[in-house]
């Protein structure tokens, strides 16, 4: 099977899994995101570990898992705000655990563990709130989650095709030589058109909110892509992993989500109540 066919088949299964889980409900979506969170944290620790920096794998994965679970439980109404307090001692257990590891650079290890939790577990946990833009005071609906993902995916698709056809001016050559301003403009148009179409289908948000979200997603999603490229470039690697045939690792596929999700969450929480 050639690379294009492999990429296409992987993409189809990936989209079916994400969309299908969202349609089946918050609990199923949470279960999928929990698996993705655990695998992504494992992937992150794997690529940042080297001779002088060796973050603890299982304490990091455990702390990230609990962070995600606390946020998801609150988002689904299974636990109140007080349930989020468990995250505080769990985070500091990462510091305490390092006392027994006897490694050369303990605080570098701790820093990388905390970076993984902040970069991966927190954004995935915040995505669980997208089902309810008014944060637990409104009805359950999958439209905003699907809309968010569709805008992200079509922005990426539009940027790729337009950039491939007419891209000349580099967007951020030092970090990602392949990205162009023309591609970014094309992705923005795709995202805005998608947002407008979504506003006709999912009435939970007004057309103004959908269009504003599209702008936020385009900007922060692109920055998320660049941040992950910066991470890989600093480590001298091409892909974060190989779990997705033809696509690389999970961090490669969710790079835009990891930076955009917190910004989208704040917008929904502050302006869509």
N, C-alpha and C positions, 0 to 999 in steps of 0.2 A: 504494500500500500504506500503510495507516494505521500510526501509531506502535506500537500494541500488536502488530500482526502482524509488523512489522519487528523489534521487540524479541524476540518469541517465536521467530522464525526464526533470528535471530542466536544466541539462547541455545541452541537445539537444536544448531546446528553447533558452537558453542563446547563444549558438554558432550560431544558425540560426539568431537571432536578430542582433548580432554583425557583422557576415559575410554578411548577407543580406543588412544591412545598408551601409556597405562599398562598396558593389557592386552597390548599387543604387546611390552612389555619395557623394561628400563631404557635401552637404547640409543636406542630410538625416543622414549621420554619425554624423555630428555636432549636429543635433537635439537630437539624441540618447545620445551622450556624454554629452550634456547639462543636460538632465534629470538625467543621472548617476551622474554628478557633484553635482547637487542640492541635490539629495538623499544621496550621500556619505557625503557631508558636514553636512547635518542634522544628519546622523548616527554618524559622528565624534563628533559633539557637544554633542550629547546625551550620548555617552559613557565617555567623559572626564569630564562632569559636575558632581560635587558633592557638599558637604556642603561648602567648602572653595573656590572652583573655579567654576565659573558660566559664561562662555563666552556667549556673546549675540548671540542668534541664528540667527535672521533675518538680522542684519547687517553683520554677517559673511557670510551667504548664499548669500546675495545681492552682497557683495564685491567679493566673489568667482565667482558668476555668471557673473558679469561684466568683471572680469579678464579673464575667459574662453571665453566670447563672443568677447572681444577685440583681443585675440590671434587667435581665429577661423576666425574672419572677415579678419584679416591680412593674414592668411594662404590661405584663399579663394580668395584673391585679392579684397575684398569688401572695404577694408580700407588700407591706407598706413601706414608707420611706425609711422606717427604722431598720428594715431588712438590709438596706444598703450599707449600714454601719459595719457589717461584717467585713467589708472590703478593706477597711482601715487596718485592723490588726493583721489581716492576711498579707497585705503588702509589706508590713514591717517584719513579718516572719522571714521574708527573703533576706533581710539584713542579718537576722539572728542565725539562720541556717548557715550562712557563710562562715560563721565562727568555727564550725567543725570541719570545714573543707580543706583548710590549710593550703590555700592557693597563693600564688605569687602576687597577684593584683586583685585582692578581694573587692575593693570598691569599684574597679572597672567591671568586674563580674556582676556586681549588684546593679551598676548603671545599665548594663546591657539587658539584664533581666527586667528591670523596670521599664526600659525602653520598649521591650517586646510587649509587655502588658499594656502600656499606654498606646502603643502603635497598633496593636492587633485586637486585644480583648475588649478594650473600651469602645472603639468604633462599631464592632460587631454587636456589642450589647446595646448601644444606642440605636442601632437599626431596628431593634424590636419595638421601639416606641413609634415607628413610622406607621404602624397599623392604626394608630389613634392620634391624630394631630392635636387634639386638645388634652393629651396626656391623661388618659384614664377617665375622662368625664364624657366621652362621646362613644358612639357605636363602633364595634369592630368592623374594619373593612380592609381588604387587601390592596385597594386601588392605589394608594399612595406608595406602598412598597414596590409594586410592579411599575408604577410610573417613574419612580426614582431610578430603578434599574434600567428601564427602557431608555430614559434620557441619557444615562451614562453610556449604555451600549451603543446607541445610535450616534451620540457625540463622537465616540471612539471610531465607529465605522465611517462616519462622514469625514472625520479628520484624516483617516487612512486613505480613503479613495480620492478625495480632493487633493490631499498632499501628494499622492502618487502621480496624479495627472498634471498638476500645475504648480506644485510646491517648489519654491526657489529660495525664499528668504527664511533663514534658520530662526527658529523660535528660541532655542536655548542650546546652542551648539556644544558648549562645554560639557553639558550633562547628557543631552540626547540629540546627536547629530541628525537623526532622521526626521525630527519634528520641524514643521514649518508654520509660518504665520498664515499662509494660504490654507493649509490643512486645518489649522485651528479655527479659521473663519468658516470653513466648510462644515466642520463639526458643530460649531455654534448654530449655524442655520438649521442643520438637521435636528439639533436639540430643541430649538425654539419651535420648529414645526411639530415635533413630537409632543412638546408641552401643550401646544394649542389643541392638537388632536385629543390629548388626554383630558383637557378641560371640558371637552364635549361629551366624554364618556363617564369620567369620574367626577361627579359634582361635589364631592366632599371639600374640594378646594376651588376657589374662583379662578378664572382665567388669569387674573393678575398674579395670584399666588403661584400658579403653575409656571407662568413665564418667568417670574422672579426666581423660582426654584431652579429653572433651567439655567439661568445665568450663573447662579451660585454653583450648581453642579458642574458646569463647563469649566469655570475658573478653578475651583478646588479639586475637581477630578483631574484636570490637566496637571495641576501642581502635585497631586498625589502620584501620578505617573512619573513625574520628574523626581520626586523624593525617592521613589523606589529605584529609579535609574541611578540616582546619586549613591544610594546604598550599595547597589551592585558594582558600580564603577569604583567605589572606595575599597571594595573587597576583591576587585579584579575578576569578577565572574560575569557570565553572560545571562544565565537564568538563576532564579532563586531555588529551583528544584526541577524534578522531572515527573512529578506525580500526574500531570495532565499531558498526555502524549501530543506533541506538536505545539504545545502552548507553554511549557515550562512548569514553574511551580505555582502554588496557590497565591503567593505574594505577587507574582507576575499578573495574575488574573484579577486580583482584588486591590491592586495598588490605588486605583482611583477611589474605591469605596473607603479605604482606610483614612484618607484625608478629608474626603467630602462629607462622609456621614456625620461627623460632629457638627459641621457647619449647618447642614440641613436640619439636624435635630434642634439646634438652637433657633433657627428660623421658624420651624414648626411650633416650637414651644412658646416663642415670644409673640408671634404674629398670626398664628392660625388657631387661636383659642376660641 
